[in-house]
Amino acid sequence: MILHDQGVFRLDTDHTTYVLRITQFSHLEHVYYGRRLPEGEDLSVLAHRNSIMTGTSVMYDESDETYCLDNLCLEWSGIGMGDYRMSPCEIVMPGGAYGCDFLYQDHSIVEGTPQMQTLPSSSSLSESQTLVLSLRDRTLDVRVELYYAVYEACDVITRRCVVINGEDKTLSLRRIMSMSIDMPDRNFSLVTFDGGWIKEGNRHDRALAPGIYINSSTTGWSSNRHNAGFILRADDTTEDRGDAYGFNLIYSGNHYGAVELSNHSLVRVQLGINPHCFDYLLNTGNRFETPEAIMTFSGDGLNRMSQQFHDFVNRHVVRGEWKERGRPVLTNNWEATFFRFNHPKLMATARRAKKLGVELFVLDDGWFKGRDDDTAGLGDYAVNKRKLPFGLAGLSRRIHRMGMMFGLWFEPEMVNRNSDLFRAHPEYCLTTPGRAPALSRNQLVLNLCLPAVREYIVENVGRILDECSVDYVKWDCNRHISDAFSPSLDSQGEFFHRYIIGLYEVLDRIFTPRPHILFESCSGGGGRFDPGMLYYMPQTWCSDNTDPVDRLKIQYGTSLCLPIASMGSHVQAARNAGRVTSLAYRADIAMAGTFGYELDPTKLSADELDDIKDINEQFRAWQPLIQQGDFYRLLSPFDSSQYVAWMFVSPDKSEALVQCFTVLAEPNRWDLRVYPRGLDPDALYEVEDWAVELHGDTIMHAGLRLQMFGWDFMSRNLYLKRV
């Protein structure tokens, strides 16, 4: 709900309130963001009546010696008018000056969420309202439109901006954020999710100190080094209590998040496109759209904040037939065969998987002509008839006759130099003039800024999907961008953003006509795991690391900003990472995701085959609870190397699943006590296998004691059902 009264705007969700106002000099001042406030109060009294002038302060206007922008909590700020914090915009104006001063002009309130022309965005026709604030530079016809979309039920507000050039000369956008917000400091700590290939999503907490902390990516993608999602938490905030502000970006390219603590104890938070190598030319009459930033606040700890993120992404970012739909249990042949497969081997694998209750067979890399290792064939779409004499279509027909779905791996954005595509069109690749291109994994990156490249990918991938009746696609992207240059651009400072716009066009043209196909994104694992990709593909391969112990941290950290239903998580072979763990342990951890297998089912023992049948049946019974329930983190792997626990609670609180894991058990300790969350306190729950009924309140406060939990690599599932 959005209300406006005498220059004060109030944005309410079910549990939060966001307030801003127009100052006497027409700047936008941030007043409040936090727990929902009582209605009918005059919230303008919460604003700064007079800013404090110090010995070095710059007076904005000589008519008021107490008005200083550097001391105000602002919603948007320019350059050159006395605010010395990092500006959300850096624009080279006509005449070459950087100075800008954006003042309120007018506003509108619209139902739903206006969609963008060039970028993916959240959507709702009936569950959101949007405030559009129009600002104009003090002296030039350069305008900024700020969009605030309010999703009441999810407790989420999204922000983005549009820059419009009304001048008769070209503007140069050097920096333009999607959002900027100032708040008083509350001894905040910044929580980020960092790492790299096979170590994604590691949580790091840092207490804010004066200065600027930057969380960004320059790889070309949203990155496995620093995920775009981050959190500000008050110093007493835990999973279950305290205040937490979460931020994320619906964008898959270079992102930039900054948190600045000023000398006046004000915290400025910004999020948007990374200004690294960014210089976008905006001609007369043109508009530039920034990606949509997601903001959410919880007064009830990190668990509630995460649930708001999960709910919002699942309901308002993910689209298509697989939205909020259970995903099939799959097996992927990669770790079973790598490039060394043929038709009989694939059929034997599929037949064994079918007997185990697997629903989807996925053929990974190696099906291209000449693709026997990673040095050749990438970029071509001719099928390797030596390996697949009946072609992909023949394999697909046989898989479907078995009653299974058929999935296929692609890596459409890359090319090998040893390929027909490269020999015919070397100009399709990213190269820096006068310099040999840099290789990674024997690959070059195709230039998606070129229409001919986009057309090639759309035509060939679409043809394979239709000819072979493909039900699932794993869309891979196995290297970062280098040689970021396109001869089609007037300004190379537009390259990274133009590439992502080109990628989104390709995804839209391939996926929109084929809503029945389940698409999974992958970028060497979690190198491009963001809401922008989830707009097109409802799930992402969380990490190439399938070791269950490592996955505890990867999945636990990722869950703080992204939903469980979006996490690709599979069971590996017992010795895959050099650490021997039980099948039950590996499966229990993989269940906290989309679930599948990365092993050779033809090499399993009779006991393992029987166990997998039971595991698959159990997962299907729990799948709605896991993928659509509320997720709670109970024991963190980042706080202890010994024990991890999380749980799922159905929306109506009628059932719950608690999962507990030992990593390295403590000596002489034989039990573990966990304290579930989210139950109905007055309801009676039966604890499976315990033959006991307890009230939800008792379970949450007294906890559940797990005996005989004193060994390394143990797991235990506790299923609770309301009586």
Phi, psi and omega in degrees: 000134182239127179237146177227130180211112174051051175082004177248129178251131179239124180245114183249134164253186182302324186231004182227158175228138179233125185233135171220162182215164175265124180282175181296340177253017172073021169274160177264117180256131174281131184252316187195142168212118182176211180303150182297134182263155176302148181278157173086003180268153177277096185279352178296338180291344179282345183283163175291122177285317177218132174285154182269125177271135175246179185298335181249007181291149176256125180284128182291316182218135185293347178284346181218104184283357181255000184263108182228121184296331183295340184254003182263152167275112187248155173268337180203145184218148178258209182226139171092008183241019174105356175265112186261007171283167181298124181280146175287349181222141173227105187236128174277109185280166173306133185097348175095358181281151175264345186298134177210149183215099187268124184242148181298134175247305179197182180208166172214155176237121184238152176281144180079192181239111178301134182272154180270161180273331189243345188227154174290152179208166175294163183211146172188133177267332188237348186251015180212158169231154182230129172265127177245116179254125181258123179244151178224142177301148185301326186236340185242157179275065173239123187241152174233127174255124178257126181252129176238105177264127186252116177253097190297310187294331182269353185057044181233140169236129176255153180224145172203171178220158176233130176259133182236126180264108176263000179279166180269012177232156180289138174262154174244113177273110179265337182201128177209112183273157174281330182206154171213135180214137177249137179219151172297142180290143176230044185055046182293150165244144177263130179247120178236168184232106194235172176153235183174195179299135182059015173214048183286159166070021179285127184280136174226132179248134179224126175292135180292139173231161180306135183124196186237131170253131183245129175244107191213171174227139174234017183278351188101337180242176178294337162092142168269355180281315179214104178297149183293335179285138175209170188224143165251125179235143174293161191293342180256013185278135176235191176297331190243356179207160177097171187265136179217134175248125179250144181224141174207173188224130177275078186196144186247002181258200180300120181250165180214116173242133182226139175234120184241127174258116185275172178287356175254018178060036172252141181252122176254127179246130178228152179207135179174203179290139180293127177289356177302119179056029181254125176205095188258124181272123182247107183282168182306129177081356183270162180239148173235126180259132173270159173298162181270126177265144180253131175236139173214148178235139173231132171266004183237037171089181186288327179301312180295321178301315179297317179300324177293317174302310183301312182299316182295312181296316181295324186266328191235000175244307177297139182231180169083187187292341182264006177294126178055033179242141179298138184266146181290147172288127186239163166232135180248133187280355191302304184287347176277325187231339192051229181277352190265079179221165171214178184300311180300321180296318180295319181293321178297319178296316182294318179298317179294319179297321179299319180296335181275355181095012176286142187253344186221125176255127184244123172270119183269206186300150174117001183269353176287154173300129179077007184266079177255351173204188187269018181260351188215156168089340183292130184109341177262156182234017172281137185280142178284098184288340176295319178278324187234079184297336178265005180074176176294321181297319178295318177297316181299317180300318182291322177295317180294323179296334177283353181088019179247158171276157182242128180239158186217143178268140173226156166223073193287342185272357187238165180208145170270149174294330175272076179205155177296323180297314181294320180295326181277325187221069176298338180287351177285346186268155173286123176216148175267128182307132177079009183219139177294135182291152179275134179264152169214127183056033182061027184238151165246159181262134175285148184272094182285359171286343182269127178302324181296324178292315179299319180296320179299314182294312182300315183295314186283316178296316179300320179298313180299316182300318183282317182294329188254007178050054183282135180259339187213143177231132168258109183264107187260159179206094198262011178208160176279166179278135167228174180052053185284081181215137175226124179294349181279352187256140174285328177235117179293346174291353177265355192303303187302319180288319179297324177300313182295321176299319177297319177298314180298323177298315179300312181298319181295317183289330178277315191276320185302318178286353185230061186292346181284343183277135174273119181253136176237129177274148176210141175217077189057035190098238188265030182286348177214062182253099186205162179299335177297316177289326180293340174298326180259326183232119189287357178212158182225138174294112193295324180192147171289349178274111179254009174298128187297324180294314177295325181295335177303314179288317183299311183285324179297312180294316181298328184294343182294331183236348185228147188285153180299321183294348180263356187265113172289122185214121187233163177271128180263172172292156190302320185252023188298324183248017179080008180234122184273122179225159183287157176299319180298318180297313180296319183291319181299320179289320180293337179297335180279061182176207183280333171075130177182194186228141174235068182202174180261106183292343179284349182253011180275152177285167179300319179296319179295322178298316178296320180296319181294322175304313180294319180299316181294320177296318180295317180299317180298324178293324182268348189305313178301322179295317183289314189271346180236355180276175175278133184260133178235132172268129185250311179230125189266136173290345179275347177261338185210145176269003188256314190226144178223142177209143173212172182206164178234138179233130180295153182304327179269005178063022181277342179210160180207154176229122177254127178244128182235144185221139169260137169262281175243112185290150176282144177298141174060031174235125188241005178214168179219132177252127177241154183240095181299163181226164170080005180280163172286115187297333184266352184273152172270134178240137171272127177267113185304138178073355180261344183053045181217149176241128181226149175290150178304321179298319179296315181299317184288327185264324180272336178082172177242131182261123179258113180274163180054048180243040188252018181246156175295149171055050175250152176224156180211132176251131176243117179259127181244131180230133180293133181285000000 
